[in-house]
Amino acid sequence: MAKIVVIGAGVAGLTTALQLLRKGHEVTIVSEFTPGDLSIGYTSPWAGANWLTFYDGGKLADYDAVSYPILRELARSSPEAGIRLISQRSHVLKRDLPKLEVAMSAICQRNPWFKNTVDSFEIIEDRSRIVHDDVAYLVEFRSVCIHTGVYLNWLMSQCLSLGATVVKRRVNHIKDANLLHSSGSRPDVIVNCSGLFARFLGGVEDKKMYPIRGQVVLVRNSLPFMASFSSTPEKENEDEALYIMTRFDGTSIIGGCFQPNNWSSEPDPSLTHRILSRALDRFPELTKDGPLDIVRECVGHRPGREGGPRVELEKIPGVGFVVHNYGAAGAGYQSSYGMADEAVSYVERALTRPNL
């Protein structure tokens, strides 16, 4: 089979590498960072993560639709992957209804595209089941919560078990990947899963890439479900949100914010205070067994891209065939298999039509 170099060992790179390995290809993963590393340059470990689609149809929704049943099955059959099946409750506030009628995110719709994709979908309007007076209705369904540190290690272990090799180094120019396949031969295809670094990677330098700063708090407190809200109470903090993701180990990720073009890597103490205050105001039961037990404040840079993610085949002069798979913004995990499968299809196209 073909010799492939995958640049990047985040969720996009590892998922794509795994799908290529399952088809019998010889894959070398090249990355400055690998699971276990904690660096602002390595986005994937800082994510929550869960399946909570916010696209209203189209290709981006298709990516999420492909990923949901795969993640659900992993939660059921492979507990070592760190994925938990758990209910997701999206709270739609009464004051948001007018604007939601104009631009309604999929997670707040009464009749969303994914209602027949997920398990146990339900719109809850019974006031006896809605705790908060300012909530118009709940969108509830069975979702997954991914412990990203555990899952990234699981992905890597799966890749290694299928024969992948790993080269831990920074790639400064896309052409350098031609010298890095473990066989010593030039790869047939390079797969670029460099994430936000695609902005700086020589030969790519995608200036459409930009950071979307996120800040969350990891705590040893939990709810029996995951939660999100259509907005926060303060109009002056429109780039902030309240969401709680409940992991299998009893810890939770409480967030957060979506701050485009913010490169700061340091936690903002005032934002941490707002995040925790909102969570406790909405869910005082978080502290039923004791006060909030903070493990860490986390900051990450989601790989945003103008026009959406890039999944495409390119033939670069002097380099060869390159398949790009990056720019998923905040949807990296929930879209991972859909995007990876499309990337694999482009690899196969390059292999079968070398004169493109």
N, C-alpha and C positions, 0 to 999 in steps of 0.2 A: 504493500500500500504506500501512500504518499508520505513524504517527510514534511512535517509541519512545525514551524516555530510560532508559539503563542507568546506575545508580549503582554505581561501583566498577570498577576496572581490574586486579583480581587475576585469578587463573585462572578463578574463577566468572564474574566480570563479562565478561571478554574472550571466554570460550567461549560464553556465552549471547548476547553481542552478535554473534559470528560466525555462530551458528546462525540468529539473526533476520535478519541481512543476507543469508544464503544463501536465505532465503525472500522476499527483495525488500523488506523493511521499511526505512524511513529511520531510522537509529539514530544517536543522539548519546550518547557515553560521557562521563559526568561523574565526575571522581575527583580527590581531593587528590593522589594518588600515581599514577604511571604507570611502565611498565617503564624500568629504569635507575635509579630511585630506591631508596635503601637507608635505610629508616626502620623503627623498631619498629612503627609504625602500618601498615606495608605488609607483610602476612604472606607473600604468595606467593613473593617472591624468596629467602626464607630456607629454604624447603623443600628436601628431598633431590633429587628426588622419584622414586618408583618405583610400580609396580603390585604391591601386596602386600596383598590383601584380608584383612581380619580379621573380617568379618561372617559369621555362620553362617546364611545365607539371608535371605529377606525383601526389602523394598524397597531397603535399603541395599546388599545384595549385587547386586540388579538394576542399580543405578546403576553399580557396578563392572563388571558383565558387559557393559553397553552400551559402556563406555569402552575395554575391553581391545582389541577388534579395530581400533578407530579409531586408538589410539595405536600399535599394532603396524604398521598400514599406513603411518602417518606415518614411523615409523622406517625402513621399507623404501623409501618413495617420496620422502620429503622430508627429506634429511639436514640441510638448513638449519634444520629445526625443533629440532635439538638432542636428539633422542631416539635412544637406542641399544637394540637388542635384545641381551639378555644373560641368562645363566642365573641364577636365584635359588635359593639353597640355604637352607632353613629347618632349623636344627638343633634337634631335640627332645631335651632332656636327660633322662637316666634318672630323675633325682630329681623331675622334674616330671610323670612319667606318672600318679601317683595323682590329682593335682589336675586334670590335663588330662582325665581320664576324667569329671570332674564338670562342668568348664567349659572346654571345649577350643576355643581360637581356631581359626578356619578354616585359618589358615596352618600349624597343627600337626596337622591331622587326616589320617588315613590315607585317608579317602574323602570329601574335601571337595566342596562343591557345584560348585567351579570346575574340577574335574579335566578336564571335557570342553570347557571354555571356553578354556583356555590351551593353548599348544603344549608338547609334550615333557614332559608330566606324568609323574613317577615317584616312587615311594617306595623309598628306598635303605636296605636293611638289611644288605647284604653288608659284613661288618666290614673287608674289604680295601679298601673304598671310603670308609670312615668314618675320618677322621684322629684324632678325639678319643675317648678311651676312655669319657668320661662321656656321650656322645651315643647315644641309643637308635636313632634313625633320622633320615634326612633326607627332607624334602619338596622335590623339585627340579622346576622347570619353567622355561620360557622366559618371561622378563618383559621389562619396559622400564625403562630409567633415563632420567630427564628432567633435562637441564641447565636448571634453571628460568629462569636469566637469559636464555639463548638462546631458550627456548620462549616466554616472555612477550613478548619482542620479536617473535617470529614471529607469535604470535597478533595482536598489535597491527598488524603490517604487513598481515596478511590482512584485518583489519577495515578498515583504511584503503584497501586496494586495492578493496574492495567499496563504498566510499563513506561509511564512517562518519566522523563528525566527533568531535573530542575537545575537551572543555572541562575545563581543569585548575583545579579549585577544590574547596573543601570544601563539602559540602552539610550544613547544620546541621539542617534540617527537611525531611521528605519532600515537603512542599508546594512547597518552593523549586524542585524539579525541573520543576514545571509552567512555569517561566519560562526553561528552559535548553535547549530543543530548538533546533537550529541554524536551523530554518525560521522561528523567531519565533512559531510557533503553539503552542498547548497540546498536549502529547503525548496520544495515545490511551491509552497505557499507560506506567506507570513500572515498571521492573524494579529491585528492590532487591537488589544483590549487595554490600552494605556490610560483610560479614564480621563481625568482632568489634565493629566500630563500630555495628552494629545495636543494641547495648546503649544507646548514647548518642544515636542519631539521633532527633531530634524527630519525633513522630508515629508512631514505631515503639517505641523504648525497650524492647527485648526483654530483660527481666531474667533470662531463662533463659540468656543468653549469658555465657560466662566464658572466661578464657584458659587454655590448656594450654601451659605454657612448655616449649619444646624448646631444647636446646643441642647443637650438633654442631661438629665440627672439619673444615674443608676442607683436604685435603692433596694434595700432588703425588706420591702413591704409589697403587698400584692392585693389584687382584687380577683374575684373568680371569673372575670371577663376582661376584655380590652375595651377601651373607650376613646371616642374622639368627639369633638364639638365643631359645629359649623363656623364658629368664630369665638373670639375671646371677648370679655366684657368691655375692655377699654378700646375706644375707637382710635386712640393714638398709637396703638401697637398692632397695626394691621398685618405686619410680617411675622406675628407670633401666633401660636396655636396651643391648644391643650389636647394632648393625647397620652394615653397610657397603654403600654404594651407589657403583657404579663408573661414572663418566661417560665419554662418548665421547672427551673430550680428555685422558684419562689421569689426571685428578684423581678424588678420592673424597670422599664425605661419610661421616664416621664419627660415630656417635651412640651413645647419646643419652639423653634423659629425657622423661618425660610427667608434668609437675607441674601439676595442676589449681589454678586460682585463684592462681597465682604471677605477679605482674605485673613481676617484676624483668627489666630489659633488659640487665643487665651479665653477661658471662661469669663463671662460677664457676671459678676456677683449679683447685680441688680436684676438681671434676667433670671438667674437661678432662683432668686427670691420670688419673682412673679410666677415662675413655673410651679414652684412648690405651693405657693399660696393658692393658686387657682385649683390645683389638684386637691388640696385639703378642703377648700371651700365646697367643691363639688362632691368629694368622696371622703368625708371625715373617717369612714370605716378603714381607711388605709392605716390608721394608727390605733386600731382596736386592740392590737397586741403589744403596743408600745409606740414610742415616738418614731418619726421617720429616721431610718438608719441609712445614711448616705454612704455609698461606696465610692462614687467618683462623679465629678462633673466632666462631661465629655463634649468635645467640639470636633466637628468634621466638616469637610467641604464636599457637598454633593456635586457630581460632575454635570452641571447644567450645560445645555447647548441650544443656541438660537435655532429655531426650526425643528427641534426635537432630536432624538438620538440618531446616530449615524451607523447604519448597518448596510454595507455595500461593498462591492468588488471594484478594485481599482488596479490598473496595470501601470506601475510607476517606472519610467525609463531608468535603467541602471540598477533597478531593485528587483522588479518582477511583479508577480501577483501578490497583492495585499488585500485581505478582507478586513474591513474595519467593523468593530463592534464596541461602541462606547457612547457616552453621553446620555445615560438613562436618568440623570437627575436623581430624584428621590424614589425612583421605581426599580432600582437595581436588582433587588432580590425578587420582587413579585413579577418582574418581567424577564428574569434571567434565562429560563428555559426557552421562552418564545424567541428572544433575541439570539440566543445561542443556536437554536435550530435553524434560524434564517441564515446566520453566519456560516454554519456548516453547509447549507445548500449552496452558498456562494463558493465555498471551497471546492465542492464537487463540480460546480460549473466551470471553475478555472481548470480543474484537472481533466475534464472531458472536452473542453474547448480551448486548447492552449493557444490558438491563434487569435483570440479575442483582441 
